[in-house]
């Protein structure tokens, strides 16, 4: 993989009717392919895929955690935290 560009974020929009699994896969794949962090809003949660992240499964897990959160700004990344 090429060295990622660390000072850029590519913001994308998802097609109406897209499902979480497909969106997560495509966002993570895009980030890996172009080496740039990619971001898009899905059902009120900002999804962020890093090119060096843990994959689409992590993004789905963090999406579900964000939807359960009481926080006003909901965010999910493809990086799993180790607590």
Secondary structure, DSSP 8 states (H G I E B T S, - for coil): ----EEEEEEE----TT--HHHHHHHHHHHHHHHTEEEEEEETTEEEEE-TTSS-HHHHHHHHHHHHH---SS-EEES-----
